[in-house]
Amino acid sequence: MYYIYILTNKYNTTFYIGVTNNIARRLDEHGGKHVQGFTNKYNLTKLVYFEEYTDIREALQREKQLKNWHREWKMNLIKVMNPKFKDLMGDPETSSG
């Protein structure tokens, strides 16, 4: 399984969109500050959105699409799954519904 995901900070002011085949490990890397760069600089540790894919090409295509979206479009997408922008980090596979 592959995931595209959106992280934000506690103020929901900055977004990071990524793709991984192991969402728990990847979120741990972001949250544990093991990943230097954008997510660390802006303290993006709150998982607010994700999608599952079986095909890596589809996941990468969707990641690229979302990265090109305007901020308002991303906000609206997140609100469909997570209207209160709660942190889904606990268990993303069961937090979507």
N, C-alpha and C positions, 0 to 999 in steps of 0.2 A: 504494500500500500504506500502511496505517496501523498504528501500533504502540501498544500500551499497554505500559508498562515500570515496573519497580520498581527504585529506587536505594536504597542503604543506605550506611552508613559502614563503616570498617574493622572495627568491633566488632559490626556487624549489630544495632545497638540501635535505630535509627530508620529508618523507611521513608518513601519518597516515591513516589507513584504518579502517572504522567502519561501523556499521549497525544500523538502527533506523527505527521506524515506523512514525516518525514525523521529517522530515529533517529540516524544518524551526526552530523548537524548539531546536533541537540538534546543529545546526550550531550556533544559538544564544548562547547556553551554551558554546560552544568552543570559539566563538568570544568574549564573555563577560567575559572570564576567570573564569567561574563558575565551570569548570572542572579542577581539579588539576591533575597534572601528565604530561604525555608525551607531549600532545598538548600544554599545557601551557608553559612547560619548553622550547620547541623549537619554540614557537610562530607560531603554525600551524593553521592559520585562513583562508587560501585561499582555497575555494572549486574549484578543478580542474577537478573532474570526479565524476560521479554517475551512478548507474543503478537502475531501478525499478523492484520490484518483488511483486507478489501477495501472495506468499507462504514464510513464515518466514524461513522454513527449507532450501529452495533454496537460500535465501539471506545469511543465515549463512554459508552454504556450499561454496558459492562464496566468501564471506569474508575470510574464512579460506584458500581457494585456492589462492586468491590474496596476502594474507599475506605471503605465502610461495614462491611467485615469486621473481625472481631476480630484482634488481632495473631497469635494462635496459628493461625488459619485461613490468614493470609498466609504464615506460616513454613512450614506444611505444603504450601501451593501451591508455594512456591519450591523446597522440598526435592524435589518431583517432577521438576523440570527440572534443578535445580542443587543436589544434596544437600550439597555442600561449600561452598556460597555463594561460589564462585569468581567473579572479575570477568569477565563476558562481554563487556566493552567492546571487546576486540580486533576481533571480527567477529561481531556478534550473529546474523547470518543463518546462519552455519555453526557457531556454538557451542551450538546448542540440542540437538544430538544427541549 
